C-alpha cells in the first residue's frame, strides 16, 4: 500500500488571474467615468437645457469629447487584445529611420505653427538627428503611433516656451531615439509603472486632456514586437526623457538589394 502526493505550483496561474481581475476592474472604472459624465449632461439637456443657447452648445461639446474618448479607449483596448493574443499583424519594410523620424517631426512643426497662430501654448522642437542613413525594418504605421504618442505627451506636459529635443544616435548593434521635454517630470516611484495599462501619474490632468492611460502600454507592446526596448528617465521639476532602442546592423556597400 502507498500514497501519491501531487503538488502543482499555481503561483503563475494566480498571478494571471489577479492581473485579469485588475484589468477588468480598471476597464470598468475608466469607462464608468465618461459614461457618468455623459449621463449627467444628457439628462440635463433632456430636462430643458437644450433650449438654452448659452448652455446647450457647451454641454453638447462635452458629450462629443467624452464619446470620442470612449471610442479611442475601446480601439486601444482592441489593439492591446490583438497583441496579447498574438494575432496583431506587423507589416515591416526597410526604412531609413533618420528620414522616417524627420518626416514625423515635420508634421509636428506644422502643429507648432498652428498652435502659435491660435494663441495656444508655445514650444520649440529641436532636432539632433544627424545625416547618417540608418536602415531598419519596421512597421511604419505602428512605429509612427509610438513616436506620436511620446511627442504628444511631451507637448502636453511641456511648459509654455519649453523645448522638446529629439535625438537619434547609433550605439554598436542598435539605434537609440530619445525624446526629452522640460515638463514637471515623473516621480521616481512612478517611473517603473508608466508603461502599465491605465497607469497615469497625474490622473486628473490626463483625463481632462482626453488621455486613456493606454498610449504608453501600446507603445511598449509595439516596440517589443520589433525586438526593441522602451524606457524613461526623469527628474521632478526637470522634465522627462523617453528612449527607444531598435536592433541595427550597419549595411556595407555590398549589401544592396538584388533585383528579382
C-alpha positions as CSV (number, residue, x, y, z in Angstrom):
1,X,0.0,0.0,0.0
2,X,1.1,3.5,-0.5
3,X,0.0,7.0,-1.4
4,X,0.8,9.5,-4.1
5,X,1.0,13.2,-3.4
6,X,0.8,15.5,-6.5
7,X,1.8,19.2,-6.0
8,X,1.0,21.9,-8.5
9,X,2.7,25.3,-8.4
10,X,-0.2,27.7,-9.2
11,X,1.7,30.9,-8.5
12,X,1.8,32.0,-12.1
13,X,-1.9,31.0,-12.6
14,X,-2.9,33.1,-9.6
15,X,-0.8,36.0,-10.9
16,X,-2.5,35.8,-14.3
17,X,-6.0,35.6,-12.7
18,X,-5.2,38.6,-10.5
19,X,-4.0,40.5,-13.5
20,X,-7.1,39.8,-15.4
21,X,-9.3,40.8,-12.5
22,X,-7.4,44.0,-12.1
23,X,-7.6,44.7,-15.8
24,X,-11.4,44.2,-15.9
25,X,-11.7,46.5,-12.8
26,X,-9.6,49.2,-14.5
27,X,-11.6,49.0,-17.7
28,X,-14.9,49.2,-15.8
29,X,-13.6,52.2,-13.8
30,X,-12.2,54.0,-16.9
31,X,-15.5,53.6,-18.9
32,X,-17.7,54.5,-16.0
33,X,-16.2,57.9,-15.6
34,X,-17.1,59.2,-19.1
35,X,-20.4,57.3,-19.1
36,X,-21.4,59.0,-15.8
37,X,-20.5,62.4,-17.3
38,X,-22.4,61.7,-20.5
39,X,-25.5,60.6,-18.5
40,X,-25.5,63.7,-16.4
41,X,-25.1,66.1,-19.3
42,X,-27.7,64.3,-21.5
43,X,-30.2,64.2,-18.5
44,X,-29.7,68.0,-18.0
45,X,-30.3,68.6,-21.7
46,X,-33.3,66.4,-21.7
47,X,-34.8,68.4,-18.8
48,X,-34.8,71.6,-20.9
49,X,-31.2,72.8,-21.1
50,X,-31.2,72.2,-24.8
51,X,-33.3,75.3,-25.2
52,X,-30.6,77.5,-23.6
53,X,-28.4,78.9,-26.4
54,X,-25.6,79.5,-23.9
55,X,-25.5,76.1,-22.1
56,X,-26.6,73.7,-24.8
57,X,-23.6,74.1,-27.2
58,X,-21.2,73.7,-24.2
59,X,-23.0,70.5,-23.0
60,X,-23.0,69.0,-26.5
61,X,-19.3,69.7,-26.9
62,X,-18.6,67.8,-23.6
63,X,-20.7,64.9,-24.7
64,X,-18.9,64.7,-28.0
65,X,-15.5,64.8,-26.4
66,X,-16.4,62.1,-23.9
67,X,-17.8,59.9,-26.7
68,X,-14.6,60.3,-28.7
69,X,-12.5,59.4,-25.6
70,X,-14.5,56.2,-25.1
71,X,-14.1,55.3,-28.8
72,X,-10.4,55.9,-28.5
73,X,-10.2,53.8,-25.4
74,X,-12.1,50.9,-27.0
75,X,-9.9,51.0,-30.1
76,X,-6.8,50.9,-28.0
77,X,-8.2,48.1,-25.9
78,X,-8.8,46.1,-29.1
79,X,-5.3,46.8,-30.2
80,X,-3.9,45.5,-26.9
81,X,-6.1,42.5,-27.1
82,X,-4.8,41.6,-30.6
83,X,-1.3,41.9,-29.3
84,X,-2.0,39.8,-26.3
85,X,-3.5,37.0,-28.4
86,X,-0.6,37.2,-30.9
87,X,-2.8,38.0,-33.9
88,X,-1.6,41.5,-34.4
89,X,0.0,41.7,-37.8
90,X,3.3,43.6,-38.4
91,X,3.8,44.8,-42.0
92,X,7.5,45.5,-41.9
93,X,9.6,47.3,-44.6
94,X,13.1,48.7,-44.8
95,X,13.2,52.3,-43.8
96,X,15.9,54.9,-43.3
97,X,14.9,55.7,-39.7
98,X,16.6,59.1,-39.8
99,X,14.3,60.2,-42.7
100,X,11.3,58.5,-41.0
101,X,11.7,60.4,-37.8
102,X,12.3,63.7,-39.7
103,X,9.1,63.2,-41.6
104,X,7.1,62.8,-38.4
105,X,8.8,65.9,-36.9
106,X,7.9,67.9,-40.0
107,X,4.2,67.2,-39.2
108,X,4.7,68.4,-35.6
109,X,6.5,71.5,-36.8
110,X,3.2,72.4,-38.6
111,X,1.3,71.8,-35.3
112,X,3.7,74.2,-33.5
113,X,3.0,76.9,-36.1
114,X,-0.8,76.3,-35.9
115,X,-0.8,76.5,-32.1
116,X,1.2,79.7,-32.2
117,X,-1.2,81.3,-34.6
118,X,-4.2,80.3,-32.4
119,X,-2.5,81.7,-29.3
120,X,-2.0,78.3,-27.6
121,X,1.0,77.2,-25.7
122,X,4.3,77.9,-27.4
123,X,7.1,75.4,-27.6
124,X,10.1,74.5,-29.8
125,X,11.1,71.2,-31.3
126,X,14.8,70.8,-31.5
127,X,16.3,68.1,-33.8
128,X,19.6,66.2,-33.3
129,X,19.3,63.5,-35.9
130,X,22.5,63.7,-37.9
131,X,22.7,62.8,-41.6
132,X,23.7,59.1,-41.5
133,X,21.3,56.7,-43.2
134,X,20.2,54.2,-40.5
135,X,18.2,51.4,-42.2
136,X,15.9,49.3,-40.0
137,X,13.0,47.0,-40.6
138,X,9.8,48.4,-39.0
139,X,6.0,48.6,-39.4
140,X,5.9,52.3,-40.3
141,X,2.2,52.9,-39.3
142,X,2.7,51.3,-35.8
143,X,6.0,53.0,-35.1
144,X,4.6,56.3,-36.2
145,X,2.0,55.7,-33.5
146,X,4.7,55.1,-30.9
147,X,6.5,58.4,-31.7
148,X,3.3,60.3,-32.0
149,X,2.3,59.2,-28.5
150,X,5.5,60.2,-26.9
151,X,5.7,63.5,-28.8
152,X,2.1,64.4,-27.8
153,X,2.8,63.6,-24.2
154,X,5.9,65.8,-24.3
155,X,3.8,68.6,-25.8
156,X,1.1,68.2,-23.1
157,X,3.5,68.3,-20.2
158,X,5.9,70.9,-21.5
159,X,5.7,74.4,-20.0
160,X,4.9,77.5,-22.2
161,X,8.1,78.3,-24.1
162,X,9.6,74.8,-23.4
163,X,11.9,72.9,-25.7
164,X,11.4,69.3,-26.9
165,X,14.6,67.7,-28.0
166,X,14.7,64.7,-30.3
167,X,18.0,62.8,-30.7
168,X,18.9,59.8,-32.8
169,X,22.2,58.0,-32.4
170,X,23.8,54.7,-33.3
171,X,25.3,52.5,-30.5
172,X,27.1,49.3,-31.7
173,X,24.3,47.0,-32.8
174,X,21.3,49.3,-32.0
175,X,20.0,52.7,-32.7
176,X,18.5,54.8,-29.9
177,X,15.9,57.5,-30.3
178,X,15.4,59.9,-27.4
179,X,12.6,62.5,-26.8
180,X,13.1,64.9,-24.0
181,X,10.8,67.6,-22.5
182,X,11.2,70.3,-19.9
183,X,8.0,69.5,-18.1
184,X,7.2,68.6,-14.4
185,X,8.9,65.3,-14.6
186,X,7.8,61.9,-13.3
187,X,8.3,60.9,-9.6
188,X,10.9,58.2,-9.1
189,X,8.3,55.8,-7.6
190,X,6.1,56.1,-10.7
191,X,8.8,55.5,-13.3
192,X,8.5,51.7,-13.2
193,X,4.7,51.9,-13.7
194,X,4.2,54.4,-16.5
195,X,4.1,51.6,-19.2
196,X,1.4,49.7,-17.2
197,X,-2.1,49.8,-18.6
198,X,-4.3,52.6,-17.3
199,X,-1.5,54.0,-15.2
200,X,-1.3,57.8,-15.1
201,X,1.0,59.9,-12.9
202,X,-1.5,62.9,-13.0
203,X,-4.9,61.2,-13.3
204,X,-7.0,64.4,-13.1
205,X,-4.9,66.2,-15.8
206,X,-4.7,63.2,-18.1
207,X,-8.5,62.7,-18.1
208,X,-9.0,66.5,-18.6
209,X,-6.8,66.3,-21.7
210,X,-8.6,63.2,-23.0
211,X,-5.9,60.7,-22.1
212,X,-6.9,57.0,-21.8
213,X,-3.9,55.7,-19.9
214,X,-3.2,53.1,-22.6
215,X,-0.9,55.0,-25.0
216,X,2.4,54.1,-23.4
217,X,1.3,50.5,-22.8
218,X,0.6,50.2,-26.5
219,X,3.9,51.9,-27.4
220,X,5.7,49.3,-25.2
221,X,3.9,46.4,-26.9
222,X,4.7,47.7,-30.4
223,X,8.4,48.2,-29.6
224,X,8.5,44.7,-28.1
225,X,7.1,43.3,-31.3
226,X,10.1,44.9,-33.1
227,X,12.5,43.3,-30.6
228,X,13.4,46.7,-29.2
229,X,13.2,48.4,-25.8
230,X,11.5,51.5,-24.5
231,X,12.2,53.2,-21.1
232,X,12.2,56.6,-19.5
233,X,14.4,58.7,-17.2
234,X,13.0,61.7,-15.3
235,X,13.7,64.1,-12.5
236,X,10.8,66.0,-10.9
237,X,10.8,69.6,-12.0
238,X,13.4,69.0,-14.7
239,X,11.5,67.1,-17.3
240,X,11.5,63.6,-18.8
241,X,13.3,61.7,-21.5
242,X,11.9,58.6,-23.3
243,X,14.2,56.2,-25.1
244,X,13.5,53.7,-27.8
245,X,16.2,51.3,-29.0
246,X,16.0,49.0,-32.0
247,X,18.3,46.3,-33.3
248,X,20.5,47.7,-36.1
249,X,23.1,46.2,-38.4
250,X,25.1,48.6,-40.5
251,X,24.9,47.9,-44.2
252,X,28.1,47.7,-46.2
253,X,28.4,48.8,-49.8
254,X,27.9,45.2,-50.9
255,X,24.6,44.9,-49.1
256,X,22.5,46.4,-51.9
257,X,19.2,44.5,-52.6
258,X,19.3,42.1,-55.5
259,X,16.9,42.7,-58.3
260,X,14.4,39.9,-58.8
